[in-house]
Amino acid sequence: MPLGGFTVEQLEEELSDFSCKFDGEQEFVDKMNALSHAFHIDSEDLINETMGYAMNMKRTDLDVGFLDAFEAHYKKKNAPSAVSKSKPRAVLADLKPTTAGTPRRTTKLNISAMEIDDELDMTLPRLDCSDAPPHVKEFVIVDSPAGPGWFVARADSSKVVSSLGGDVARERRTKKPMSVTVKPLAKQQRQVYGEPKAAGVLEGMNARLEAYGEDVRAANAVTMADAPYVSLVRETESPVFIIGFVAAFDARVADMSTVELERDEAEGAVAVTVDVSALDERCFFPGQMAVFQGTNRAGNLFEATARLTADRQPCATVSRGDEDAVVWVAAGPFTPPSAASYEPLAEIVERARQEQPDVLVLVGPLVDRQSKFLVSKACTVNEDQMMHELLKRIALKMKGCPTTRVLFMPSSARDGCAIPVYPGAGLREEWKDEVVELVSDPLLLVVGGGAEVAITASDIVTHLSRAESYSSSNKENTDRMKRVAGHMLEQRSLYPLYPPSLAASLEGIHTACTLSGKQPHVIVAPSMLTAFAKSAYGSVIVNPGSACKGASVGTLMKMRIGLTEIPDAGTANLERYTHVSITKI
């Protein structure tokens, strides 16, 4: 991403994603551009830094004075410091015998075989946090600068910040567990970001483009009739139809009067510039499949008169049930960046233990590699120990809830114990537990009589929000988050952005993220942006937010699928029977 380059319109759009705004003055924009150059931070990282500071300061209306305070804070935070005298962090290979209650490596000597057999005692200290509730104390693993006071003193606990449909509470009619099938969509990846495209990737992309083209034709039968898609570089003065992928561009600096369209044809890869200035609505992002109608008089400039899109894909039919299904999703981080006390996680697990939803999905990061405390020398346990202990404590709390399935989906981009490649197959086999199931990212839940819920930890909503360029005469009346999230359904993929904005396997994205033939009833896509629940393209899309936003408490998603409300004949349209509530923890 470039340094600076902000405009008033771009900055207003970026800040609105975090429910923040500024007065629209050019002075504020100039200050942001100056900070980007002064600190040598690209525009994307500067937005992250300023929004994190705004959340910590509980500010939503921003001005130049706020930026002055942020500048002083950033300088202080990044000032050179003296060499730390903190105790080095213990690692599994060099743990020494210590006092009772702390991690230690015990060694047994096998005299007959003359081999050393190492076993790790993972019992970690329980700290005395007298001002914290008992269930919060149970998740305090290591001593850290921030105590539980910030969490105990939180305001607006259980306040609903976004909702869709009706009440999410239910009255249990039976004590039988709900039928829940977990379908992993990802496996361990071989092709990673930065490697050449495998032949299968190109074939998969072409097949996906061809299928999309047929869906567009079906949705525009009157306009297209039997007209074929022609070569991108074919010269013609008569109206024709072309199809391809939108090439990569920088949404901050691109002139969206034109886009580059590319695809593989019989003679190889070809590309053409498409003039879209005649279109009233222009919405594009890299990797987007697009169909245009227009002319190409010289062979190198296609003048588009219309862009054609596909209808929604059908959803699976869901049968009526004797019990409504309740699904909870909470996404990390689960602790402030300056601590490892995990108060929000403790609260979520305690509420789940009391209310017993059918499914509790915890989406990473759980052990966040971006946490300043967890990666510092002040943290006396390593990532493996922390993950082991957290999963163990979650399992102990939920062991007495046989009707609740507990799933943990690590974030490949941020979880310290996960392989940093998306899509992810989940944690290693040795982490397997009887209570907490370790699942892939993405995955598909099939609940009750066929309700399908897709979940991904990729933060695709944030990535699309930053990559998309949008222009329309009716822009002020459009729902930006609904439009951005809806790209997943319209483009038939849980990750339609190319090139991806995280370390990823192109082969894995094609095999794990493509929505072929049908779309899920619900997509849950946690994002750092403002939490929301929207109906789009015949499905429900939810961003549950994160459990911890800087030093502030975040949100939790509760969803009730009204299986008892469905007609006897069943239905494929669950929008009206899906009730979502996103609440403060």
Secondary structure, DSSP 8 states (H G I E B T S, - for coil): --B----HHHHHHHHHTTT-EE---HHHHHHHHHHHHHTT-BHHHHHHHHHHHHHHTT--EE-HHHHHHHHHHHHHHTS------S-----TTS----STTS-EEEEEEETTTTEEEEEEE--------TTS-HHHHTT--S--SS-THHHHT-SSTT-EEEEESS---------S---EEEEE-----SS-TTS---HHHHHHHHHHHHHHHHHHHHHTHHHHTT--B--TT--EEEEEEEEEEE----TTT--TTEEEEEEEETTEEEEEEEE-TT-SEEEE-TT-EEEEEEEESSSSEEEEEEEE---------B---SS-EEEEEEES--S-TT----HHHHHHHHHHHHH--SEEEEES-SSBTT-TTTTSTT--S-HHHHHHHHHHHHHHHHTT-TT-EEEEE--TTTBTTS-S-BSB--S-GGG--SSEEE--BSEEEEETTTEEEEE--S-HHHHHHHH-EEEETTGGGS-HHHHHHHHHHHTTBS---SS-SSSB-HHHHHHHHB--S---SEEE---SS--EEEEETTEEEEE---SEETTEE-EEEEEEE-GGGS-TT-BS--GGGEEEEEEE-
